[in-house]
Every structure is written in structure tokens, then in C-alpha cells.
């Protein structure tokens, strides 16, 4: 991510890796909080996996600000959607 400043990433399908090393992923998400999206496209058809990932990320990220960016604001910024981010 340091070498590619215009690169964004998402969390889709990363649950197994995040569960193995939650501290590393917490630090990664906090360090790159403006360039990470909560993606679920890799889990289409498995809403229970999307819900489990959402629950995990909610527990992983203690601050509301970082969570709001990952879950909402970064998507709006990336797609240049104006309006109030929730």
C-alpha cells in the first residue's frame, strides 16, 4: 500500500487471515484506514459470512471513526459520491 498510494483494498474473503492474526490486521486497517472498504462481493450468496465478517470487524476496530470510514465514508470518497456520510 505504501508503494501504491492510489490503491484501495477491501476486506472481502479475508476472515480466515484476520482470525489468524487479528492484531496485524487491526494495525493494517488503522494505518490505511482511508483506503480500505468493507467489501462483500467475494461472499455473494453467503449472507451469514458477510454478517460474521461485519461482526468481527466491529469487534476488531474499537474506534467509531475508523469503523465509519471502512464501512461507509471510504466508499463514498472512492466513488466521488457527495452527500453526508453516515
NORURQUI-V920983 format. One record per residue. RES is the residue in three letters. SS is DSSP state (hx for helix, st for strand, lp for the rest). D_FIRST is the distance of its C-alpha to the first C-alpha in whole Angstrom. Layout:
res = (RES & RES)
ss = (SS & SS)
d_first = (D_FIRST & D_FIRST)
This chain:
res = (UNK & UNK & UNK & UNK & UNK & UNK & UNK & UNK & UNK & UNK & UNK & UNK & UNK & UNK & UNK & UNK & UNK & UNK & UNK & UNK & UNK & UNK & UNK & UNK & UNK & UNK & UNK & UNK & UNK & UNK & UNK & UNK & UNK & UNK & UNK & UNK & UNK & UNK & UNK & UNK & UNK & UNK & UNK & UNK & UNK & UNK & UNK & UNK & UNK & UNK & UNK & UNK & UNK & UNK & UNK & UNK & UNK & UNK & UNK & UNK & UNK & UNK & UNK & UNK & UNK & UNK & UNK & UNK & UNK & UNK & UNK & UNK & UNK & UNK & UNK & UNK & UNK & UNK & UNK & UNK & UNK & UNK & UNK & UNK & UNK & UNK)
ss = (lp & lp & lp & lp & lp & lp & lp & lp & st & st & lp & lp & lp & lp & hx & hx & hx & hx & hx & hx & lp & hx & hx & hx & hx & hx & hx & hx & hx & hx & hx & lp & lp & lp & lp & st & st & lp & lp & lp & hx & hx & hx & lp & lp & lp & hx & hx & hx & hx & hx & hx & hx & hx & hx & hx & hx & hx & hx & hx & lp & lp & lp & hx & hx & hx & hx & hx & hx & hx & hx & hx & hx & hx & hx & hx & hx & hx & lp & lp & lp & lp & lp & lp & lp & lp)
d_first = (0 & 4 & 5 & 5 & 6 & 8 & 7 & 8 & 9 & 12 & 14 & 17 & 18 & 17 & 20 & 21 & 18 & 17 & 21 & 21 & 19 & 19 & 18 & 15 & 14 & 15 & 13 & 10 & 11 & 13 & 10 & 8 & 11 & 11 & 9 & 10 & 14 & 17 & 17 & 20 & 21 & 21 & 24 & 26 & 29 & 29 & 29 & 29 & 26 & 24 & 27 & 26 & 22 & 23 & 25 & 23 & 20 & 23 & 24 & 20 & 20 & 23 & 22 & 23 & 21 & 17 & 19 & 20 & 17 & 16 & 19 & 20 & 19 & 15 & 17 & 20 & 18 & 16 & 19 & 21 & 23 & 25 & 27 & 27 & 24 & 26)
